[in-house]
Amino acid sequence: MKLVWFRNDLRLADNPALRHACAGDEPVAALFIISPTQWRQHKMAPIRQRFMLAQVDELGRELAALGIPFHLLRVETFAEAPAALSDLCRELGVTQLYANQAIEIDEQRRDHAVSAVLAEQAVSCHWLNGCCVLPPGRVLTGSGEMFKVFTPFSRAWLKALDEEGFVIHRAPTPRGEPLPWQPLAERAWVDEALGELTVDPRWPVGEAEALRRLNIFLEQAVLDYGETRDFPAIAGTSVLSPYLAAGIISPRQCVAALQQRLGYRPQSKAQPGFVWLNELIWREFYRHLLVLIPTLSMNRPFKAETAALPWSWDPDAFAAWCEGRTGYPIVDAAMRCLNATGWMHNRLRMIVASFLTKDLHIHWRLGEDYFMSRLIDGDLAANNGGWQWAAGTGADAAPYFRVFNPTTQGQRFDPQGEFIRTWVTELADIPAAYVHQPHDWLRLKGRKDYPAPMVDHAVARVRAIEMFRSLEK
């Protein structure tokens, strides 16, 4: 018996672990492990948990239709996983375990422990690359080291992809008669662990839905992506991040679909489609970094010297940022959107991260954790990479004195205030000319229903730069 262990790869198509397990005629079973306490320790957002489990339910039905039994185990923490897997393998007569490789340090330690325990009962473990187009360790410098800077990584990644190519694995064919499947909502122990398993209708699950969104984006928006991607009031992005984070669609499928749509694989900014491909390469870069520098999974900065920065931990200022009460409309709109929907536009992620770290001088770790606790697409590599990029502690060649001005960012990327008025209801009736700096207009109207700016941006910017310069002394 072969056992496939699903993790953040909840799909049938282009799933190397599933594909290799289904090679040959030996019986195949599948597994997903629910770890409620561990998920909470990792700040996994409830909306992400529900989305993931809804996809587990969908995957279970699809596997049952193929004649592949799908087992669910509940362990509170990763430390309990080796013993639980050992018992299941013994019960089923498993001789081989297949899974797609994890990149996070806690998950890697768990998998090493699983390998050690299963080796004692002669179960061989096969760890494959299912999370990246090119696996960590494949894209190297001329001296054979992994990259720490994005631009040369991007060039080397494109070259390596041209040299190697890649294969999209098809979903397996039926391996027996269809099997029954008991929905998760009918399993009392799942409800007890995770509460109501309702799914936000904005985020339907399923591989078909992920491919539908991908195809719509490629047909309607990818050619204009470079011009529209920064405007949150415009549907200019793919909105695929939750599906990539849960592994409902693979990055290889995205690259292959882009290439099929264009008839070529773009190689530079001069070619249509490259800007979106470059975002996928950023995703790869952050995942490779997480493997190269495991301390990134441990709340450590990429630039070790920045650990000495005198960050603030002001709980009141942090709460105002979390709740969208900063007095800066674009920041408040972004945070309220996150809190209501579990998602935030990428340009807004940069703006609010810069505001927290460079205007409020609050430690990026608080923002990173808050995002993970709210985002439906929470992904450690991308989230940590983005936060450290904004904070000036990460893998970024730009100087530390890059500080986003929240007012001019709003004026540039939400010029008419459409996004702001959608989420900051106090400003719903304000004229566009005042929406980014509403306080004088509000005073004239005798209104006090929107907060004054928490900080003077010009003063806060100077303080942020001084913080970093102090490291040079």
Phi, psi and omega per residue, in radians:
M1 nan 2.358 3.028
K2 -1.850 2.500 -3.133
L3 -2.146 2.245 3.081
V4 -1.800 2.158 -3.138
W5 -1.770 1.886 3.104
F6 -1.436 2.447 3.056
R7 -2.307 -1.977 3.075
N8 -1.557 0.921 -3.098
D9 -2.630 0.919 -2.926
L10 -1.464 1.146 -3.090
R11 -2.615 2.785 3.052
L12 -1.604 -0.706 -3.087
A13 -1.410 2.576 3.117
D14 0.829 0.859 3.084
N15 -2.056 1.706 -3.042
P16 -1.001 -0.704 -3.127
A17 -1.086 -0.794 3.126
L18 -1.150 -0.741 -3.118
R19 -1.060 -0.819 -3.114
H20 -1.221 -0.616 3.121
A21 -1.152 -0.584 -3.095
C22 -1.483 -0.010 3.058
A23 -1.248 2.250 -3.114
G24 1.618 -3.059 -3.031
D25 -1.815 -0.007 -3.107
E26 -1.133 2.492 3.135
P27 -1.020 2.544 -3.117
V28 -2.206 2.376 2.989
A29 -2.175 2.872 -3.115
A30 -2.263 2.827 -3.037
L31 -2.573 2.501 2.890
F32 -2.340 2.412 -3.124
I33 -1.924 2.153 3.072
I34 -1.630 2.207 -3.080
S35 -2.258 1.310 -2.995
P36 -1.009 -0.794 -3.114
T37 -1.153 -0.749 3.114
Q38 -1.096 -0.727 3.119
W39 -1.056 -0.724 3.112
R40 -1.152 -0.697 3.100
Q41 -1.083 -0.554 3.109
H42 -1.542 0.173 3.082
K43 1.089 0.461 -3.124
M44 -1.127 2.203 -3.086
A45 -1.088 2.432 3.065
P46 -0.951 -0.673 -3.132
I47 -1.142 -0.586 3.092
R48 -1.253 -0.686 3.094
Q49 -1.043 -0.809 -3.126
R50 -1.126 -0.727 3.122
F51 -1.074 -0.804 -3.131
M52 -1.110 -0.770 -3.122
L53 -1.228 -0.550 3.042
A54 -1.109 -0.651 3.086
Q55 -1.250 -0.608 3.040
V56 -1.031 -0.743 3.106
D57 -1.063 -0.808 3.109
E58 -1.077 -0.760 3.134
L59 -1.116 -0.695 3.123
G60 -1.057 -0.731 3.102
R61 -1.114 -0.730 -3.104
E62 -1.194 -0.704 3.090
L63 -1.153 -0.706 3.115
A64 -1.069 -0.668 3.108
A65 -1.120 -0.446 3.117
L66 -1.563 -0.028 -3.118
G67 1.433 0.352 3.135
I68 -1.882 1.977 -3.141
P69 -1.181 2.429 -3.074
F70 -2.067 2.016 -3.087
H71 -1.737 2.482 3.034
L72 -2.001 2.295 3.030
L73 -2.075 2.535 3.023
R74 -2.017 2.100 2.972
V75 -2.269 2.494 -3.048
E76 -1.244 -0.683 -3.113
T77 -2.335 2.905 3.127
F78 -1.074 -0.505 -3.105
A79 -1.067 -0.430 -3.131
E80 -1.530 -0.174 -3.034
A81 -1.132 -0.761 -3.111
P82 -1.004 -0.794 -3.128
A83 -1.157 -0.702 -3.140
A84 -1.132 -0.722 3.110
L85 -1.173 -0.692 3.112
S86 -1.038 -0.776 3.137
D87 -1.120 -0.752 -3.123
L88 -1.148 -0.728 3.132
C89 -1.101 -0.667 3.108
R90 -1.173 -0.721 -3.125
E91 -1.136 -0.700 -3.078
L92 -1.560 -0.202 -3.068
G93 1.311 0.669 -3.103
V94 -1.323 2.354 3.062
T95 -1.968 -0.317 -3.131
Q96 -2.466 2.333 3.074
L97 -1.941 2.322 3.103
Y98 -2.098 2.356 3.083
A99 -2.721 2.678 3.055
N100 -1.503 2.381 -2.985
Q101 -1.017 2.398 3.013
A102 -1.598 2.671 -3.114
I103 -1.971 -0.293 -3.107
E104 -1.392 2.612 -2.992
I105 -1.138 -0.745 3.129
D106 -1.119 -0.708 3.122
E107 -1.182 -0.652 3.097
Q108 -1.150 -0.727 3.099
R109 -1.094 -0.720 3.078
R110 -1.026 -0.796 -3.085
D111 -1.185 -0.629 3.069
H112 -1.107 -0.705 3.115
A113 -1.142 -0.690 3.091
V114 -1.084 -0.800 3.137
S115 -1.021 -0.746 -3.107
A116 -1.144 -0.764 -3.119
V117 -1.173 -0.769 -3.093
L118 -1.243 -0.485 3.095
A119 -1.075 -0.545 3.140
E120 -1.169 -0.377 3.099
Q121 -1.982 0.454 3.020
A122 1.075 0.579 3.022
V123 -1.764 2.089 -3.138
S124 -1.503 2.441 -3.125
C125 -1.896 2.334 3.140
H126 -2.095 2.015 -3.121
W127 -1.880 2.111 -3.035
L128 -2.058 2.947 3.134
N129 -1.623 1.894 3.092
G130 -2.130 0.004 -3.017
C131 -1.883 -0.212 -3.102
C132 -2.303 2.736 2.996
V133 -1.161 -0.865 3.066
L134 -2.026 2.228 -3.019
P135 -1.169 2.625 3.056
P136 -0.952 2.333 -3.074
G137 1.732 -0.194 3.133
R138 -1.505 -0.590 -3.090
V139 -1.675 1.868 -2.989
L140 -2.206 2.752 3.045
T141 -1.285 3.054 3.106
G142 -1.079 -0.435 3.116
S143 -1.615 0.155 3.047
G144 1.434 0.363 3.122
E145 -1.903 2.775 3.070
M146 -1.324 2.632 -3.069
F147 -1.355 2.577 3.029
K148 -2.064 -0.015 3.129
V149 -2.167 2.393 -2.972
F150 -1.197 -0.859 -2.986
T151 -1.007 -0.862 3.074
P152 -1.147 -0.546 3.052
F153 -1.071 -0.785 -3.123
S154 -1.029 -0.793 3.132
R155 -1.094 -0.783 -3.131
A156 -1.179 -0.624 3.114
W157 -1.093 -0.815 3.126
L158 -1.076 -0.728 3.126
K159 -1.125 -0.783 -3.135
A160 -1.109 -0.667 3.133
L161 -1.161 -0.684 3.092
D162 -1.107 -0.663 -3.110
E163 -1.275 -0.691 -3.028
E164 -1.680 -0.610 -2.964
G165 1.153 -2.962 3.086
F166 -2.803 2.842 -3.094
V167 -2.097 2.374 3.019
I168 -1.642 2.041 -3.136
H169 -1.355 2.318 3.083
R170 -1.335 2.739 3.038
A171 -1.116 2.590 -3.116
P172 -1.187 2.706 3.049
T173 -1.470 2.845 -3.138
P174 -0.954 2.453 -3.105
R175 -2.028 0.186 3.136
G176 2.935 -3.007 3.115
E177 -1.194 2.575 3.098
P178 -0.989 2.558 -3.106
L179 -1.982 2.740 3.056
P180 -1.269 2.710 3.085
W181 -2.384 2.185 3.086
Q182 -1.606 2.041 -3.115
P183 -1.004 2.615 -3.127
L184 -1.059 -0.603 -3.106
A185 -1.094 -0.332 -3.139
E186 -1.635 0.012 -3.103
R187 -1.779 1.931 -3.007
A188 -1.045 -0.676 -3.062
W189 -1.186 -0.449 3.067
V190 -1.241 -0.782 3.132
D191 -1.084 -0.716 -3.138
E192 -1.089 -0.633 -3.087
A193 -1.360 -0.600 -2.931
L194 -2.227 -0.045 3.126
G195 1.397 -2.791 -3.086
E196 -1.127 2.265 -3.082
L197 -1.678 0.794 3.104
T198 -1.381 2.576 -3.100
V199 -1.948 2.350 3.090
D200 -1.138 2.161 -3.099
P201 -1.092 -0.280 3.078
R202 -1.239 -0.284 -3.046
W203 -2.270 1.221 3.074
P204 -1.150 2.531 -3.099
V205 -1.605 3.102 3.067
G206 1.971 2.492 3.100
E207 -1.111 -0.617 3.133
A208 -1.108 -0.682 3.118
E209 -1.161 -0.729 3.116
A210 -1.089 -0.757 3.121
L211 -1.186 -0.606 3.089
R212 -1.087 -0.794 3.127
R213 -1.121 -0.716 3.115
L214 -1.069 -0.810 -3.098
N215 -1.160 -0.686 3.091
I216 -1.086 -0.778 3.124
F217 -1.067 -0.794 -3.106
L218 -1.165 -0.582 -3.141
E219 -1.367 -0.605 -2.947
Q220 -1.928 -0.397 -2.939
A221 -2.321 -0.323 -2.970
V222 -1.131 -0.585 -3.096
L223 -1.232 -0.442 3.115
D224 -1.786 0.120 -3.011
Y225 -0.989 -0.714 -3.130
G226 -1.064 -0.502 -3.122
E227 -1.630 -0.425 -3.009
T228 -1.906 -0.220 -2.958
R229 -1.148 -0.369 -3.060
D230 -1.634 0.038 -3.059
F231 -1.869 1.830 -3.028
P232 -1.140 -0.367 3.131
A233 -1.432 -0.082 -3.128
I234 -1.912 2.440 3.087
A235 -1.421 1.242 -3.041
G236 -1.879 0.015 -3.139
T237 -1.980 2.965 -3.064
S238 -1.377 -0.424 -3.061
V239 0.912 0.699 3.133
L240 -1.725 -0.089 -3.005
S241 -1.005 -0.672 3.093
P242 -1.107 -0.596 -3.103
Y243 -1.311 -0.591 3.050
L244 -1.244 -0.713 -3.117
A245 -1.110 -0.656 3.120
A246 -1.506 -0.128 -3.126
G247 1.308 0.418 3.088
I248 -1.284 -0.449 3.010
I249 -2.361 2.621 -3.099
S250 -1.767 2.712 3.057
P251 -1.093 -0.512 3.086
R252 -1.128 -0.712 3.096
Q253 -1.068 -0.656 3.128
C254 -1.155 -0.794 -3.136
V255 -1.135 -0.743 -3.139
A256 -1.111 -0.726 3.140
A257 -1.167 -0.683 3.092
L258 -1.084 -0.780 3.134
Q259 -1.111 -0.705 3.110
Q260 -1.149 -0.695 -3.141
R261 -1.123 -0.716 -3.065
L262 -1.551 -0.445 -3.042
G263 1.511 0.090 3.110
Y264 -2.846 2.895 3.046
R265 -1.778 1.996 -3.072
P266 -1.089 2.522 -3.066
Q267 -2.060 -0.220 -3.088
S268 -2.661 2.914 -3.119
K269 -1.075 -0.370 -3.128
A270 -1.247 -0.272 -3.075
Q271 -1.767 2.342 3.094
P272 -0.965 2.465 3.115
G273 1.605 -0.269 -3.056
F274 -1.190 -0.615 -3.071
V275 -1.065 -0.708 3.105
W276 -1.237 -0.721 3.080
L277 -1.013 -0.679 -3.134
N278 -1.107 -0.558 3.064
E279 -1.159 -0.649 3.062
L280 -1.155 -0.608 3.107
I281 -1.205 -0.652 3.029
W282 -1.008 -0.754 3.116
R283 -1.026 -0.765 3.100
E284 -1.072 -0.789 -3.083
F285 -1.009 -0.820 -3.121
Y286 -1.150 -0.570 3.120
R287 -1.271 -0.688 3.079
H288 -1.117 -0.693 3.126
L289 -1.072 -0.667 -3.108
L290 -1.098 -0.570 3.090
V291 -1.342 -0.715 -3.131
L292 -1.148 -0.693 -3.046
I293 -2.170 1.458 -3.073
P294 -1.015 -0.426 -3.127
T295 -1.141 -0.269 3.046
L296 -1.098 -0.443 3.084
S297 -1.429 -0.002 -3.035
M298 -2.103 0.520 3.094
N299 1.150 0.408 3.112
R300 -1.744 2.567 3.108
P301 -1.322 2.653 3.050
F302 -1.094 -0.805 3.078
K303 -1.555 1.826 -2.978
A304 -1.007 -0.596 -3.079
E305 -1.142 -0.387 -3.104
T306 -1.334 -0.093 3.056
A307 -1.102 -0.330 -3.114
A308 -1.543 -0.002 -3.125
L309 -1.109 2.429 -3.107
P310 -1.447 1.171 -3.122
W311 -1.139 2.671 3.028
S312 -1.559 2.660 3.035
W313 -2.191 0.475 -3.049
D314 -0.992 1.942 -3.067
P315 -1.182 -0.594 -3.124
D316 -1.227 -0.767 3.106
A317 -1.127 -0.691 3.121
F318 -1.125 -0.723 3.131
A319 -1.102 -0.692 3.116
A320 -1.101 -0.684 3.080
W321 -1.133 -0.835 -3.117
C322 -1.003 -0.701 -3.014
E323 -1.587 -0.018 -3.131
G324 1.256 0.847 3.129
R325 -2.202 0.673 -3.061
T326 -1.507 -0.322 -3.047
G327 1.503 0.036 3.029
Y328 -1.904 1.911 -2.940
P329 -0.961 -0.753 -3.076
I330 -1.189 -0.620 3.090
V331 -1.166 -0.821 -3.107
D332 -1.142 -0.685 3.118
A333 -1.107 -0.746 -3.127
A334 -1.100 -0.785 -3.106
M335 -1.197 -0.669 3.112
R336 -1.180 -0.631 3.064
C337 -1.094 -0.783 3.102
L338 -1.021 -0.842 -3.083
N339 -1.125 -0.533 -3.092
A340 -1.517 -0.554 -2.976
T341 -2.042 -0.326 -3.072
G342 1.392 0.240 -3.125
W343 -2.517 2.658 3.075
M344 -2.526 2.411 3.083
H345 -1.036 2.500 -3.025
N346 -1.084 -0.707 3.103
R347 -1.050 -0.673 3.124
L348 -1.192 -0.588 3.086
R349 -1.054 -0.720 3.122
M350 -1.162 -0.726 -3.100
I351 -1.123 -0.856 -3.068
V352 -1.252 -0.543 3.096
A353 -1.202 -0.725 3.082
S354 -1.105 -0.707 -3.130
F355 -1.104 -0.789 -3.109
L356 -1.101 -0.769 -3.015
T357 -1.529 -0.636 -3.022
K358 -1.760 -0.410 3.083
D359 -1.706 -0.754 3.130
L360 -1.654 -0.226 3.107
H361 1.044 0.522 3.126
I362 -1.568 2.507 -3.051
H363 -1.001 2.350 -3.120
W364 -1.061 -0.427 -3.124
R365 -1.091 -0.618 3.111
L366 -1.138 -0.743 3.115
G367 -1.164 -0.720 3.116
E368 -1.035 -0.822 3.141
D369 -1.131 -0.697 -3.121
Y370 -1.131 -0.749 3.084
F371 -1.007 -0.830 -3.133
M372 -1.058 -0.587 -3.105
S373 -1.350 -0.114 -3.092
R374 -2.168 -0.466 -2.970
L375 -1.407 2.350 3.025
I376 -1.272 -0.381 3.135
D377 -1.880 0.445 -3.116
G378 -0.962 2.117 -3.112
D379 -2.437 2.127 -3.002
L380 -0.983 -0.821 -3.058
A381 -1.095 -0.899 -3.102
A382 -1.195 -0.701 -3.111
N383 -1.175 -0.819 3.115
N384 -1.118 -0.753 3.134
G385 -1.070 -0.760 -3.139
G386 -1.151 -0.735 -3.127
W387 -1.182 -0.742 -3.140
Q388 -1.227 -0.550 3.046
W389 -1.058 -0.840 -3.118
A390 -1.166 -0.637 -3.071
A391 -1.358 -0.262 -3.099
G392 1.472 0.268 -3.138
T393 -1.898 -0.030 -2.951
G394 -1.841 -2.843 -3.077
A395 -1.437 1.390 -3.070
D396 -2.537 2.265 -3.118
A397 -1.398 -0.211 -3.120
A398 -1.201 2.618 -3.129
P399 -1.192 2.741 -3.072
Y400 -1.162 -0.296 -3.088
F401 -1.474 0.208 2.961
R402 -1.295 1.996 3.136
V403 -2.312 2.107 3.140
F404 -1.211 2.348 2.992
N405 -1.549 1.965 -3.028
P406 -1.113 -0.513 3.140
T407 -1.249 -0.868 -3.127
T408 -1.204 -0.544 3.049
Q409 -1.084 -0.764 3.097
G410 -1.111 -0.764 3.126
Q411 -1.078 -0.629 -3.095
R412 -1.354 -0.740 -2.967
F413 -1.858 -0.125 2.988
D414 -2.424 1.037 -2.909
P415 -0.994 -0.643 3.128
Q416 -1.617 -0.028 3.115
G417 1.294 0.374 -3.119
E418 -1.076 -0.809 -3.133
F419 -1.162 -0.763 -3.133
I420 -1.031 -0.844 -3.078
R421 -1.185 -0.414 3.086
T422 -1.168 -0.673 -2.986
W423 -1.880 -0.446 3.071
V424 -1.781 1.555 -2.990
T425 -1.121 -0.428 3.091
E426 -1.077 -0.413 -3.092
L427 -1.858 0.271 -3.066
A428 -1.055 -0.530 -3.063
D429 -1.825 0.155 -3.059
I430 -1.387 2.469 3.086
P431 -1.116 2.613 -3.101
A432 -1.010 -0.552 -3.102
A433 -1.125 -0.378 -3.076
Y434 -1.982 -0.040 -2.932
V435 -1.128 -0.523 -3.113
H436 -1.514 -0.366 3.053
Q437 -2.370 1.314 -2.914
P438 -1.470 -0.103 -2.881
H439 -1.227 -0.653 3.091
D440 -1.132 -0.743 3.133
W441 -1.104 -0.744 3.135
L442 -1.125 -0.683 3.111
R443 -1.108 -0.718 3.121
L444 -1.084 -0.557 3.131
K445 -1.502 -0.035 -3.135
G446 1.244 0.471 -3.072
R447 -1.810 2.499 3.117
K448 -2.283 0.465 -3.039
D449 -1.571 0.030 3.073
Y450 -2.248 2.346 -3.013
P451 -1.196 2.642 3.011
A452 -1.217 2.757 3.120
P453 -0.992 2.358 -3.131
M454 -1.124 -0.653 -3.054
V455 -2.439 2.796 2.960
D456 -1.506 2.026 -3.025
H457 -1.034 -0.734 -3.099
A458 -1.061 -0.731 3.122
V459 -1.203 -0.768 -3.120
A460 -1.102 -0.640 3.127
R461 -1.082 -0.801 3.130
V462 -1.050 -0.739 3.124
R463 -1.092 -0.711 3.125
A464 -1.087 -0.758 3.142
I465 -1.141 -0.686 3.106
E466 -1.098 -0.646 3.103
M467 -0.986 -0.817 -3.088
F468 -1.274 -0.673 3.137
R469 -1.103 -0.514 3.141
S470 -1.085 -0.420 3.125
L471 -1.229 -0.375 -3.082
E472 -1.458 -0.199 -3.058
K473 -1.486 nan nan
